[in-house]
């Protein structure tokens, strides 16, 4: 048995090879969290999961701190112990390596199939990795292999009742231990889903190609990292940077063109049914409308304007057949050159839009020209889209049938990232494969969807996102990486357009989401007129950053409430967002995250005394007070509500005394 | 229907009288927590629970801040809205008042039977109060009507499966709402237990007299306050002062003689079987032994020395028949005058001991003389005891049969408090009735037992207190008031005396308990030689205060872990205790409770890297570092372990820079 302990000794991994089978186990403070669990791959060319013997091992310690291009923190410490194990199959002589990295906050491991005689082009037909959890736990999950990809409400069930689920899978034991099972650095492999095989044991379930196999590869092959993050409480999952640490360093030499920011767009009006993506009287992407949004963004200091429906291909059933999309041909209503020129004139970035209708073949044919056009016009960000039922991605052979999260699409998404980078374009991918931290390597991979976003509030027949939705997202989807949720709807009821739908939050909760749900490209999703009607609330959206130096989590209870505080990158201001589910909350928040030696002005946007998402969602108050690191703020969140706070170091002329708050 | 809202609107109480029955309901943020629940009393003279009509009501607002003589905080804000309702029984014309006080952190209500014709001497045979909780919850409880009074391990079950339980009863809903049901100001009434009548509905169940009735009274009668505290998270229950606010102000004019402090005693050696309470070779309470303890206390700055077994009556089955106890006659081995003189000489307080064997009649006969003797000898604190199976209290008629928590004993305990106060004696009551906050009114009522304390580790055949015990106590027994748990055992294994028993914690956890489990009289429970063997750890016990200005709860998870930070009364030092159950924990603690403008030296006693309650309980480290309110400390608690910290403002000459810790 081989043992590797995390740097401070909190976590141990044990690796054993017995009766030809390799197993690992994970213990915390000496007590098993994951019981001995199988390792191994099955190839079409033969199994690499049985008949194994240990053929040597290496150890390595790492402790380095690296700088992010953007993100939730400016630096990340990567401190781990590594154990690389060589396994040999006695009968065939074939080699398989498993590399473990053990951090204090979790474990990652991956498979490597070295170059070796008799194994060049190969196919992986199954991965045997198990996660045999020692005890049952509450699990927050969305099902895999469903029509709408990742766009489902998270459900809570006992781990012991799961079926097949996506990752990140979030677990909380009776005892308060929180775990997240996910993967890191998925770049040329099938995505891993998890299937429960018995009791509380999960097994890796690789998403297949339409043709049935799981992974096609040429040796040497390196799998993504299988990851298990572990923390005492859900907040520790949010502040863990294990997934990023297991990705490769940045490949781009010049990242000066990569700029987080906020954007508005011709988008929500289509979701409300006020305008359309396709041609006609109500076509949203007209030159005039685009200029209006650009001027609005310029007036309010927002960075970008997204225009959807700007190109040819939207008329007809594009989500069933996306082959009509032309990524360089604007709709006649839309003078792309004129709009791009105006964007440059007013100093706002035009954000391109490439909806593919999941016809990847059609997109790949045009992709290079499309990004070249962006580059020529000064378009430095593109939102891509892959609307289409799963598994109906149109592959290179013209036929539908690939999954959004099979190897075929993983490769495609990766090609897009690289092509975009060549043309200095940042990406916001909708209907993506899940995030596994490749933003570290390709920091133009800014944000993505891959969850049920705000637009469901506009039209979903199930009543939209319930108030608890945004209290679950930071602990589930949010652990994968940035999420383009599109917060900031101010007209919560849109009774004119869709009287039967609404946003199920207070208006203050919409502000808090800018801090709670991290995205380096953050949308102000509502219509310009909704914002101009409420300038005192819009001020928060105008000013809130999208790039941070530090992130802390003062309150965390999955599905109930969460408070996140972040310090702006390169500055001293702190921003706080706190949100609750359908229940009101009174939460004490010591401001110990502030610099101990300074005083701050706290500007507080909070739910009014009678606010309630259902009955009085607009009721709010704005207050300013002087505080310091010793102040305790009482956050009173209305049912379905939230609170948003900006903390700015006080000027020397501000002689008020900080209030203790207790 | 009458409505009364808490000052900030978080809680509402609705009062209705329909079909002759009075009901109240409690809502939080507009959502019911307690559904309409019956109110009313049943008298032998007739029911006051049905046939009622509303006969008027009064409202009153209060907002005052009062100063504690000692406690967890120096001042307490009492801010509530009061609604007093007059009910009249139509048939009999009898009157019953119900007074509600609605705070932001909970609700209290009590019954008043005014003086009225035809009702002078009366008997209450039942209380109809219900608590109809709207949803099920996890409940932490001990059963009522058990042999060993309150001395049981707390159990966790669904509220919907409870039987008859003691209060405080602690509940936590699926959604994280925490509640404590208890009573305040129990001074001449039967204690209230709770019986589940159906589903999630509890009913007040008054502890009877041996003769069967519940309460004997003469109008006007005022019941104790029935209380429900409500908080988002268990920490808010600990910082709530609702129980104290519902007690009467201090009755003592001069409180200068009331002094919190720490004590050692001739006590643990008897529990270990090293010496005996009764006569013989191993008699513990000898003059020489008492002088040894006094000298030890003087040397280490401890305030008091308790001597148990000093008087006559210990030989024989005193716990079956306590009538032999003489509270003024020392055992021949024990020169009381000499010991008391030496105590005065070395400046240490002798603490008296009155074990009654639950023979209350015998004690009441001698009580006045006993306290007069204390006063003459300069003994300002007495530990009383009522060992005896429930219900075997010997009452005035000489026969056993009263419950420790029936009205008979409530009256007795109260008489002792008053008699002690007359002689300037502070009380530490073992085998008490539960605490309901009367320490506000009688601040010589310092601390009490009423739970399963440290001594069970010495001899309990069930293996002693499990590691989770002390992570439950602050959220259950601790909500009632101070608890003389007797922490600080340093010789955890006492293999010589009792090899089959042990203390199930690390040694550092024993330190942390001084902060976590509040008591104004706090014992250093182990033998002097155990402390002198470990001076670097004993230093914490020597220095930790027992009286506080502020209390905050950085981490709270019932039965899993808890961290409490307290600022010393009238000073600037903060003290932190953190304890965990059988699982190791890594907890982030921002020091935002510190004064924002200062730097502090943190002296940290923590579990060593390999510590474990079971295998390496003595492994520990002591560290000093400079911190400020902006520092985040990472508390690494071993399985069954803890951490203890003292934070002292740094001197002007301390030029080290505070470490951020993140």
Interface residues (C-beta under 8 A of the other chain):
Chain A: X8 X9 X10 X28 X29 X30 X31 X104 X175 X176 X177 X231 X232 X233 X235 X236 X550 X552 X554 X557 X560 X561 X581 X583 X584 X585 X586 X587 X588 X590 X591 X592 X593 X594 X595 X596 X597 X599 X609 X610 X612 X628 X629 X630 X631 X632 X636 X638 X639 X658 X662
Chain B: X8 X9 X10 X28 X29 X30 X31 X104 X175 X176 X177 X231 X232 X233 X235 X236 X550 X552 X554 X557 X560 X561 X581 X583 X584 X585 X586 X587 X588 X590 X591 X592 X593 X594 X595 X596 X597 X599 X609 X610 X612 X628 X629 X630 X631 X632 X636 X638 X639 X658 X662
